Amino acid sequence: MEYRRLGRTGLKVSELCLGTMTFGWTSDEKNAYQVFDTAFKAGINFIDTADVYSRWAPNNPGGVAETYIGNWLNTSRKTRDQIVLATKVRGRMWDGPNGDGLSRVHIIKAAEDSLRRLHTDYIDLYQCHAPDDTTPLEETLRALDDLVRAGKVRYIGLSNYPAWQVEKSLWISDKYSLASVVSIQPHYNLVWRAEFERELMPLCEAEGIGVIPYSPLQGGFLTGKYRKGQPMPHGARGEGNERMTRFVNDDRNMKLLDEMQTIATMYNKSIAQVAIAWMLSNPTITSPIIGANTASQLGDLLSVIGFRLSVEEKKLLDELTAWQLTQ
Ligand SMILES: NC(=O)c1ccc[n+]([C@@H]2O[C@H](COP(=O)([O-])OP(=O)(O)OC[C@H]3O[C@@H](n4cnc5c(N)ncnc54)[C@H](OP(=O)(O)O)[C@@H]3O)[C@@H](O)[C@H]2O)c1
Protein backbone atom coordinates (compact mmCIF):
# COMPACT_ATOMS: atom_id res chain seq x y z
CA MET A 1 0.00 0.00 0.00
CA GLU A 2 1.29 3.46 -0.90
CA TYR A 3 0.66 6.44 1.35
CA ARG A 4 0.21 9.86 -0.18
CA ARG A 5 0.05 13.38 1.17
CA LEU A 6 -3.48 14.74 1.27
CA GLY A 7 -3.04 17.78 -0.97
CA ARG A 8 -0.46 20.14 0.45
CA THR A 9 -0.84 18.88 4.01
CA GLY A 10 1.61 16.62 5.77
CA LEU A 11 -1.17 14.09 6.43
CA LYS A 12 -0.43 10.70 4.87
CA VAL A 13 -3.38 8.68 3.62
CA SER A 14 -3.48 5.28 1.93
CA GLU A 15 -3.85 5.29 -1.87
CA LEU A 16 -7.27 3.67 -1.33
CA CYS A 17 -9.88 5.19 0.97
CA LEU A 18 -12.63 2.95 2.36
CA GLY A 19 -16.17 4.25 1.79
CA THR A 20 -18.99 3.37 4.18
CA MET A 21 -22.13 4.55 2.40
CA THR A 22 -23.72 1.10 2.28
CA PHE A 23 -23.27 0.39 6.00
CA GLY A 24 -26.69 0.32 7.63
CA TRP A 25 -28.25 0.24 4.16
CA THR A 26 -27.26 -2.87 2.19
CA SER A 27 -24.56 -4.02 4.61
CA ASP A 28 -25.12 -4.87 8.28
CA GLU A 29 -22.83 -4.26 11.26
CA LYS A 30 -21.22 -7.70 11.22
CA ASN A 31 -20.36 -7.30 7.55
CA ALA A 32 -19.07 -3.81 8.20
CA TYR A 33 -16.64 -5.08 10.88
CA GLN A 34 -15.30 -7.69 8.45
CA VAL A 35 -14.80 -5.01 5.82
CA PHE A 36 -13.01 -2.68 8.30
CA ASP A 37 -10.75 -5.49 9.51
CA THR A 38 -9.89 -6.57 5.97
CA ALA A 39 -9.18 -2.98 4.91
CA PHE A 40 -7.06 -2.22 7.95
CA LYS A 41 -5.02 -5.41 7.55
CA ALA A 42 -4.31 -4.49 3.93
CA GLY A 43 -2.91 -1.13 5.04
CA ILE A 44 -5.90 1.15 4.40
CA ASN A 45 -5.74 3.92 6.99
CA PHE A 46 -8.33 6.24 5.45
CA ILE A 47 -12.09 5.85 6.08
CA ASP A 48 -14.77 8.07 4.58
CA THR A 49 -18.26 8.38 6.03
CA ALA A 50 -21.02 10.98 6.48
CA ASP A 51 -23.50 11.70 9.23
CA VAL A 52 -26.43 10.99 6.87
CA TYR A 53 -25.27 7.47 5.96
CA SER A 54 -27.63 5.65 5.58
CA ARG A 55 -30.66 7.81 5.98
CA TRP A 56 -32.16 6.60 2.72
CA ALA A 57 -32.61 3.05 4.02
CA PRO A 58 -36.21 2.44 5.16
CA ASN A 59 -36.97 3.86 8.66
CA ASN A 60 -33.36 4.93 9.12
CA PRO A 61 -32.62 8.19 10.96
CA GLY A 62 -29.04 8.39 9.60
CA GLY A 63 -25.84 8.16 11.62
CA VAL A 64 -25.69 4.37 11.31
CA ALA A 65 -22.42 4.15 9.37
CA GLU A 66 -20.74 6.49 11.87
CA THR A 67 -22.09 4.35 14.71
CA TYR A 68 -20.63 1.19 13.15
CA ILE A 69 -17.24 2.89 12.78
CA GLY A 70 -17.38 4.13 16.37
CA ASN A 71 -18.29 0.68 17.68
CA TRP A 72 -15.51 -0.90 15.63
CA LEU A 73 -13.00 1.66 16.90
CA ASN A 74 -14.19 0.96 20.44
CA THR A 75 -13.40 -2.70 20.12
CA SER A 76 -9.98 -1.95 18.63
CA ARG A 77 -9.24 1.21 20.64
CA LYS A 78 -5.54 1.17 19.94
CA THR A 79 -6.12 1.81 16.28
CA ARG A 80 -7.71 5.30 16.47
CA ASP A 81 -4.39 7.05 15.91
CA GLN A 82 -3.73 4.69 12.99
CA ILE A 83 -6.91 5.77 11.21
CA VAL A 84 -7.60 8.94 9.27
CA LEU A 85 -11.30 9.47 9.78
CA ALA A 86 -13.23 11.62 7.32
CA THR A 87 -16.90 12.45 7.75
CA LYS A 88 -19.35 14.96 6.26
CA VAL A 89 -22.01 17.42 7.26
CA ARG A 90 -24.91 18.99 5.35
CA GLY A 91 -27.67 16.38 5.08
CA ARG A 92 -30.87 16.39 7.13
CA MET A 93 -30.22 14.91 10.57
CA TRP A 94 -33.08 16.26 12.66
CA ASP A 95 -36.47 17.90 12.13
CA GLY A 96 -36.98 21.60 11.71
CA PRO A 97 -35.53 24.39 9.57
CA ASN A 98 -32.00 23.95 10.97
CA GLY A 99 -31.93 20.17 10.76
CA ASP A 100 -29.82 20.34 7.61
CA GLY A 101 -27.52 22.77 5.80
CA LEU A 102 -24.22 24.46 6.55
CA SER A 103 -25.22 27.18 9.00
CA ARG A 104 -23.10 27.65 12.12
CA VAL A 105 -25.97 26.24 14.18
CA HIS A 106 -26.24 23.06 12.10
CA ILE A 107 -22.51 22.45 11.74
CA ILE A 108 -21.65 22.77 15.44
CA LYS A 109 -24.40 20.42 16.60
CA ALA A 110 -23.82 17.97 13.73
CA ALA A 111 -20.10 17.82 14.56
CA GLU A 112 -20.81 17.10 18.24
CA ASP A 113 -23.28 14.36 17.21
CA SER A 114 -20.74 12.81 14.81
CA LEU A 115 -18.02 12.81 17.48
CA ARG A 116 -20.37 11.05 19.88
CA ARG A 117 -21.35 8.37 17.33
CA LEU A 118 -17.75 7.87 16.24
CA HIS A 119 -16.57 7.49 19.86
CA THR A 120 -13.72 9.89 19.29
CA ASP A 121 -12.79 13.41 20.30
CA TYR A 122 -11.53 14.52 16.90
CA ILE A 123 -12.38 14.17 13.21
CA ASP A 124 -9.37 14.14 10.89
CA LEU A 125 -11.16 15.49 7.83
CA TYR A 126 -14.51 17.27 8.14
CA GLN A 127 -16.18 17.82 4.77
CA CYS A 128 -19.15 19.84 3.57
CA HIS A 129 -21.20 17.20 1.76
CA ALA A 130 -22.62 19.60 -0.84
CA PRO A 131 -23.10 23.37 -1.17
CA ASP A 132 -25.80 25.13 0.85
CA ASP A 133 -26.91 28.12 -1.17
CA THR A 134 -28.87 29.56 1.77
CA THR A 135 -25.79 30.05 3.96
CA PRO A 136 -22.90 32.42 3.17
CA LEU A 137 -19.69 30.49 2.56
CA GLU A 138 -17.99 32.75 5.09
CA GLU A 139 -20.35 31.61 7.88
CA THR A 140 -19.65 27.96 7.03
CA LEU A 141 -15.89 28.47 6.94
CA ARG A 142 -15.90 30.38 10.24
CA ALA A 143 -17.84 27.56 11.94
CA LEU A 144 -15.38 24.98 10.54
CA ASP A 145 -12.44 27.13 11.60
CA ASP A 146 -13.82 27.26 15.16
CA LEU A 147 -13.97 23.45 15.20
CA VAL A 148 -10.37 23.28 14.01
CA ARG A 149 -9.23 25.76 16.67
CA ALA A 150 -11.13 23.81 19.33
CA GLY A 151 -9.18 20.67 18.34
CA LYS A 152 -12.31 18.81 17.27
CA VAL A 153 -11.40 18.81 13.58
CA ARG A 154 -7.92 18.54 12.02
CA TYR A 155 -8.55 19.44 8.35
CA ILE A 156 -11.52 20.58 6.28
CA GLY A 157 -12.72 19.60 2.81
CA LEU A 158 -15.56 20.02 0.32
CA SER A 159 -17.62 17.54 -1.68
CA ASN A 160 -19.80 18.10 -4.75
CA TYR A 161 -18.77 21.77 -5.04
CA PRO A 162 -18.29 23.52 -8.37
CA ALA A 163 -14.80 24.90 -9.02
CA TRP A 164 -15.79 28.54 -8.55
CA GLN A 165 -17.05 27.88 -5.04
CA VAL A 166 -13.93 25.93 -4.10
CA GLU A 167 -11.79 28.84 -5.30
CA LYS A 168 -14.02 31.33 -3.47
CA SER A 169 -13.61 29.35 -0.25
CA LEU A 170 -9.81 29.65 -0.64
CA TRP A 171 -10.06 33.43 -1.04
CA ILE A 172 -12.25 33.74 2.05
CA SER A 173 -9.97 31.57 4.17
CA ASP A 174 -6.97 33.54 2.96
CA LYS A 175 -8.60 36.93 3.59
CA TYR A 176 -9.72 36.13 7.14
CA SER A 177 -6.94 33.68 8.08
CA LEU A 178 -9.37 30.80 8.48
CA ALA A 179 -8.61 27.09 8.07
CA SER A 180 -8.45 26.36 4.32
CA VAL A 181 -9.98 23.53 2.37
CA VAL A 182 -7.33 20.84 1.76
CA SER A 183 -9.31 18.33 -0.31
CA ILE A 184 -12.33 17.84 -2.49
CA GLN A 185 -14.52 14.79 -2.95
CA PRO A 186 -15.97 14.73 -6.48
CA HIS A 187 -17.98 12.11 -8.37
CA TYR A 188 -15.41 10.72 -10.81
CA ASN A 189 -14.75 7.55 -12.77
CA LEU A 190 -14.16 6.32 -16.35
CA VAL A 191 -17.80 6.83 -17.34
CA TRP A 192 -18.24 10.08 -15.36
CA ARG A 193 -15.30 12.25 -16.35
CA ALA A 194 -16.50 15.71 -17.35
CA GLU A 195 -17.78 16.94 -13.98
CA PHE A 196 -14.29 16.66 -12.45
CA GLU A 197 -11.92 17.01 -15.36
CA ARG A 198 -13.30 20.19 -16.94
CA GLU A 199 -12.68 22.69 -14.13
CA LEU A 200 -12.04 20.99 -10.82
CA MET A 201 -8.99 19.01 -11.94
CA PRO A 202 -6.96 22.03 -13.15
CA LEU A 203 -8.01 23.93 -10.03
CA CYS A 204 -6.77 21.13 -7.76
CA GLU A 205 -3.48 20.94 -9.66
CA ALA A 206 -2.97 24.70 -9.42
CA GLU A 207 -3.89 24.98 -5.74
CA GLY A 208 -2.45 21.68 -4.47
CA ILE A 209 -5.82 20.39 -3.30
CA GLY A 210 -6.13 16.67 -2.54
CA VAL A 211 -8.72 14.70 -4.52
CA ILE A 212 -10.63 11.76 -3.08
CA PRO A 213 -13.11 10.77 -5.81
CA TYR A 214 -16.23 8.83 -4.94
CA SER A 215 -17.99 6.07 -6.91
CA PRO A 216 -14.87 4.92 -8.79
CA LEU A 217 -16.89 1.94 -10.12
CA GLN A 218 -20.00 4.00 -10.91
CA GLY A 219 -21.99 2.08 -8.33
CA GLY A 220 -20.82 -1.30 -9.64
CA PHE A 221 -21.15 -0.65 -13.40
CA LEU A 222 -17.37 -0.73 -13.85
CA THR A 223 -17.16 -4.25 -12.46
CA GLY A 224 -18.63 -5.44 -15.79
CA LYS A 225 -21.55 -7.21 -14.10
CA TYR A 226 -24.15 -5.12 -15.93
CA ARG A 227 -24.30 -6.04 -19.61
CA LYS A 228 -26.58 -5.11 -22.46
CA GLY A 229 -29.24 -7.74 -23.13
CA GLN A 230 -28.55 -9.56 -19.87
CA PRO A 231 -30.66 -9.49 -16.69
CA MET A 232 -29.34 -7.10 -14.06
CA PRO A 233 -27.55 -8.83 -11.15
CA HIS A 234 -30.14 -9.61 -8.50
CA GLY A 235 -29.81 -7.65 -5.26
CA ALA A 236 -27.09 -5.37 -6.63
CA ARG A 237 -27.47 -1.62 -6.14
CA GLY A 238 -28.04 -0.93 -9.83
CA GLU A 239 -30.85 -3.47 -10.27
CA GLY A 240 -33.77 -1.67 -11.89
CA ASN A 241 -31.96 1.67 -11.57
CA GLU A 242 -32.70 4.12 -14.37
CA ARG A 243 -29.19 5.61 -14.56
CA MET A 244 -27.62 2.14 -14.62
CA THR A 245 -29.95 1.18 -17.47
CA ARG A 246 -28.73 4.22 -19.43
CA PHE A 247 -25.08 3.20 -18.92
CA VAL A 248 -25.82 -0.35 -20.03
CA ASN A 249 -27.69 0.73 -23.15
CA ASP A 250 -24.84 2.95 -24.37
CA ASP A 251 -22.76 0.94 -26.82
CA ARG A 252 -19.70 3.13 -26.14
CA ASN A 253 -19.75 1.91 -22.55
CA MET A 254 -20.08 -1.72 -23.66
CA LYS A 255 -17.05 -1.30 -25.92
CA LEU A 256 -15.17 0.21 -22.98
CA LEU A 257 -15.99 -2.79 -20.78
CA ASP A 258 -14.80 -5.15 -23.54
CA GLU A 259 -11.44 -3.37 -23.75
CA MET A 260 -11.15 -3.31 -19.97
CA GLN A 261 -11.84 -7.04 -19.90
CA THR A 262 -9.00 -7.61 -22.41
CA ILE A 263 -6.57 -5.67 -20.20
CA ALA A 264 -7.86 -7.40 -17.07
CA THR A 265 -7.43 -10.87 -18.59
CA MET A 266 -3.86 -10.05 -19.66
CA TYR A 267 -2.86 -9.31 -16.04
CA ASN A 268 -5.18 -11.82 -14.38
CA LYS A 269 -7.05 -8.90 -12.80
CA SER A 270 -10.73 -7.90 -12.71
CA ILE A 271 -12.45 -5.11 -14.65
CA ALA A 272 -13.00 -3.30 -11.34
CA GLN A 273 -9.27 -3.35 -10.64
CA VAL A 274 -8.59 -1.91 -14.11
CA ALA A 275 -11.09 0.90 -13.38
CA ILE A 276 -9.34 1.77 -10.13
CA ALA A 277 -5.87 1.41 -11.65
CA TRP A 278 -6.90 3.94 -14.33
CA MET A 279 -7.73 6.40 -11.57
CA LEU A 280 -4.52 5.72 -9.65
CA SER A 281 -2.53 6.49 -12.79
CA ASN A 282 -3.67 10.13 -12.57
CA PRO A 283 -1.22 12.00 -10.30
CA THR A 284 -3.90 14.56 -9.37
CA ILE A 285 -5.88 11.86 -7.58
CA THR A 286 -4.93 11.25 -3.97
CA SER A 287 -7.09 8.29 -3.06
CA PRO A 288 -10.25 6.90 -4.71
CA ILE A 289 -12.98 6.02 -2.20
CA ILE A 290 -13.84 2.39 -2.79
CA GLY A 291 -17.16 0.92 -1.71
CA ALA A 292 -17.62 -2.73 -0.85
CA ASN A 293 -20.65 -4.45 0.61
CA THR A 294 -18.67 -7.46 1.72
CA ALA A 295 -15.13 -8.43 2.65
CA SER A 296 -14.96 -10.59 -0.48
CA GLN A 297 -15.82 -7.62 -2.75
CA LEU A 298 -13.18 -5.63 -0.92
CA GLY A 299 -10.69 -8.48 -1.36
CA ASP A 300 -11.14 -8.21 -5.12
CA LEU A 301 -10.62 -4.44 -5.09
CA LEU A 302 -7.54 -4.67 -2.87
CA SER A 303 -5.76 -6.69 -5.53
CA VAL A 304 -5.26 -3.39 -7.33
CA ILE A 305 -2.47 -2.64 -4.85
CA GLY A 306 0.77 -2.66 -6.80
CA PHE A 307 -1.01 -2.96 -10.17
CA ARG A 308 -0.48 -0.10 -12.62
CA LEU A 309 -1.61 0.33 -16.23
CA SER A 310 0.98 0.93 -18.93
CA VAL A 311 1.04 4.35 -20.59
CA GLU A 312 -0.55 2.80 -23.71
CA GLU A 313 -3.35 1.11 -21.74
CA LYS A 314 -4.19 4.33 -19.91
CA LYS A 315 -4.17 6.22 -23.21
CA LEU A 316 -6.53 3.68 -24.75
CA LEU A 317 -9.04 4.02 -21.89
CA ASP A 318 -8.69 7.84 -22.02
CA GLU A 319 -9.45 7.81 -25.74
CA LEU A 320 -12.40 5.43 -25.46
CA THR A 321 -14.07 7.75 -22.95
CA ALA A 322 -12.90 11.13 -24.31
CA TRP A 323 -16.31 11.71 -25.98
CA GLN A 324 -17.66 12.69 -22.54
CA LEU A 325 -15.49 15.81 -22.53
CA THR A 326 -16.98 17.10 -25.78
CA GLN A 327 -20.68 16.75 -24.87
N1 LIG B 1 -19.68 12.74 -1.35
C1 LIG B 1 -20.70 12.13 -1.89
O1 LIG B 1 -21.71 12.75 -2.27
C2 LIG B 1 -20.64 10.64 -2.08
C3 LIG B 1 -21.58 10.00 -2.90
C4 LIG B 1 -21.46 8.61 -3.08
C5 LIG B 1 -20.45 7.91 -2.43
N2 LIG B 1 -19.57 8.57 -1.60
C6 LIG B 1 -18.48 7.84 -0.89
O2 LIG B 1 -17.78 7.02 -1.81
C7 LIG B 1 -17.84 5.66 -1.40
C8 LIG B 1 -17.87 4.77 -2.60
O3 LIG B 1 -19.01 5.09 -3.42
P1 LIG B 1 -19.74 3.95 -4.19
O4 LIG B 1 -20.21 2.90 -3.23
O5 LIG B 1 -20.76 4.60 -5.08
O6 LIG B 1 -18.51 3.35 -5.03
P2 LIG B 1 -18.44 2.44 -6.32
O7 LIG B 1 -17.07 1.89 -6.30
O8 LIG B 1 -18.83 3.20 -7.52
O9 LIG B 1 -19.53 1.29 -6.10
C9 LIG B 1 -19.38 0.35 -5.07
C10 LIG B 1 -20.36 -0.78 -5.29
O10 LIG B 1 -19.94 -1.59 -6.39
C11 LIG B 1 -20.22 -2.95 -6.11
N3 LIG B 1 -18.93 -3.65 -6.01
C12 LIG B 1 -17.81 -3.22 -5.38
N4 LIG B 1 -16.82 -4.11 -5.51
C13 LIG B 1 -17.31 -5.12 -6.24
C14 LIG B 1 -16.76 -6.34 -6.71
N5 LIG B 1 -15.50 -6.67 -6.45
N6 LIG B 1 -17.56 -7.17 -7.44
C15 LIG B 1 -18.81 -6.83 -7.72
N7 LIG B 1 -19.40 -5.68 -7.29
C16 LIG B 1 -18.66 -4.85 -6.55
C17 LIG B 1 -20.96 -2.98 -4.76
O11 LIG B 1 -22.36 -2.80 -5.00
P3 LIG B 1 -23.39 -4.03 -5.22
O12 LIG B 1 -22.89 -5.20 -4.46
O13 LIG B 1 -24.70 -3.49 -4.73
O14 LIG B 1 -23.39 -4.24 -6.69
C18 LIG B 1 -20.45 -1.71 -4.11
O15 LIG B 1 -21.32 -1.23 -3.10
C19 LIG B 1 -19.09 5.59 -0.50
O16 LIG B 1 -19.06 4.50 0.38
C20 LIG B 1 -19.00 6.91 0.21
O17 LIG B 1 -18.05 6.84 1.27
C21 LIG B 1 -19.64 9.92 -1.44
The ligand as a Gaussian input file, in Angstrom:
#p B3LYP/6-31G(d) Opt

LIG

0 1
 N      -19.684000      12.735000      -1.353000
 C      -20.705000      12.135000      -1.892000
 O      -21.714000      12.750000      -2.268000
 C      -20.643000      10.638000      -2.083000
 C      -21.580000       9.996000      -2.904000
 C      -21.463000       8.611000      -3.083000
 C      -20.449000       7.915000      -2.427000
 N      -19.568000       8.569000      -1.601000
 C      -18.476000       7.844000      -0.892000
 O      -17.779000       7.020000      -1.805000
 C      -17.838000       5.659000      -1.399000
 C      -17.866000       4.772000      -2.601000
 O      -19.007000       5.086000      -3.415000
 P      -19.742000       3.953000      -4.186000
 O      -20.206000       2.900000      -3.231000
 O      -20.760000       4.602000      -5.075000
 O      -18.510000       3.347000      -5.029000
 P      -18.442000       2.438000      -6.321000
 O      -17.065000       1.886000      -6.299000
 O      -18.827000       3.198000      -7.517000
 O      -19.526000       1.290000      -6.096000
 C      -19.377000       0.353000      -5.067000
 C      -20.363000      -0.778000      -5.291000
 O      -19.938000      -1.594000      -6.391000
 C      -20.220000      -2.952000      -6.107000
 N      -18.931000      -3.650000      -6.008000
 C      -17.807000      -3.223000      -5.383000
 N      -16.815000      -4.108000      -5.513000
 C      -17.314000      -5.123000      -6.236000
 C      -16.760000      -6.342000      -6.709000
 N      -15.500000      -6.672000      -6.452000
 N      -17.559000      -7.166000      -7.439000
 C      -18.814000      -6.831000      -7.716000
 N      -19.403000      -5.682000      -7.290000
 C      -18.661000      -4.848000      -6.555000
 C      -20.964000      -2.981000      -4.765000
 O      -22.356000      -2.801000      -4.996000
 P      -23.395000      -4.029000      -5.222000
 O      -22.885000      -5.199000      -4.457000
 O      -24.696000      -3.491000      -4.731000
 O      -23.386000      -4.243000      -6.694000
 C      -20.445000      -1.712000      -4.106000
 O      -21.317000      -1.228000      -3.103000
 C      -19.087000       5.589000      -0.504000
 O      -19.055000       4.497000       0.384000
 C      -19.000000       6.912000       0.211000
 O      -18.052000       6.839000       1.267000
 C      -19.640000       9.917000      -1.444000

